[in-house]
Amino acid sequence: MKRLGYDVQSSFMQATGWQRGEGETEVLFDGGEESMTKTPRLSPSGIEYLTHTWNFGSGCSNFKTPACPLGEHCWAYQQTKRYPALYPNGFKPTLYPEAFLSPLGLKKPARIGVCFMGDLFCDGFDPCEDFNGKLGKDEADNLTLKGRILDTIEKCPQHTFVFLTKNPAGLLRWSPFQDNCWVGFSACNREMLLYGLRQMKFVDAAVKFVFIEPMLQDDAAWCLPFSLVLAGVKWVIIGAQTKPYRPPTIGDVEAMVEVADIAGAKVFLKNNLAPLLAMGSQIPVWAADSQCGYYCDEEHGHIDHRLRQELPSSQPVRQYWWSE
């Protein structure tokens, strides 16, 4: 059934792996001839809240550690196994310096996910690594890894750069971030969420967010609204595990949405939650996009809705806490 451009059946097939998996468009474009010459490893993305991904690094040292309970269910790990030609070192943290300047070749404003094929903030990547000017003639020749990446972002004010990690403590080594950066951490359970929120208090970023995917733990009391406020979180993304499909309970999703609403944070429900939330012909009011309107056609017996997919304000509002 169509819901104002939102196809629940297709979303279900996507979420359960019957068709193209989440983000697979990104990988297929990543190896294209154009992307590997004009903008190496910068490619269009199939992720709902992004337009592109910039994978100048791949791999993660958090893999199969307590910091990442997903193990081999990690989406990025699965992609590196599927495309070994693009990722010759597998899931070992690896840099591709030829891609450091790729966003400079993208002129139209874009929302770019940074290193979504790994975790830039894991211990496997050193932000202070010095490249000793080996990457070509540029005024940033002698910068560290952190300096090179933030220098490229500084030169692209028209773009928004989205950073995501499972190691929120690692964000402190890169802070402060420019105003066109959205910075967040992912959590699969309450313990990861509360730990990440404590770390985010000290991160200097205009937009800070929480990414709860997959939402694994059955516990409606994930956190209190005050915890989001103290950490300066302005955006909450919620999603389900895919391949195999493992959705959370509706009660957990509703409870977290309520927490975000009370805290004044925007809410983004990923498409892979559609099979869970689109029960019968109606998406719950708290999960529906109020901006697209509500249409009820009693004569033909259907109700149209789209999932709530809000984005944070583009206006820089910095909120962080200094340690004593």
Secondary structure, DSSP 8 states (H G I E B T S, - for coil): -EETTEEHHHHHHHHTTSSS-TTHHHHHHHTSHHHHHTSTTEEE--STT-SEEE-SEEB-TTTTSTT-TTGGG-HHHHHHHH-TTT-TTTTS-EE-GGGTTGGGG--S--EEEESTTB-TTSTTS-TT-B-TT-S-S-TTTT-BHHHHHHHHHHT-TTSEEEEEES-GGGGGGT-S--TTEEEEEE-SSHHHHHHHHHHHTT---SEEEEEE-S-----S----HHHHHHHTEEEEEE--BTTTTB---HHHHHHHHHHHHHHT-EEEE-GGGHHHH--TT---GGGB-GGG--EEETTTTEEE--B-B----SS---------
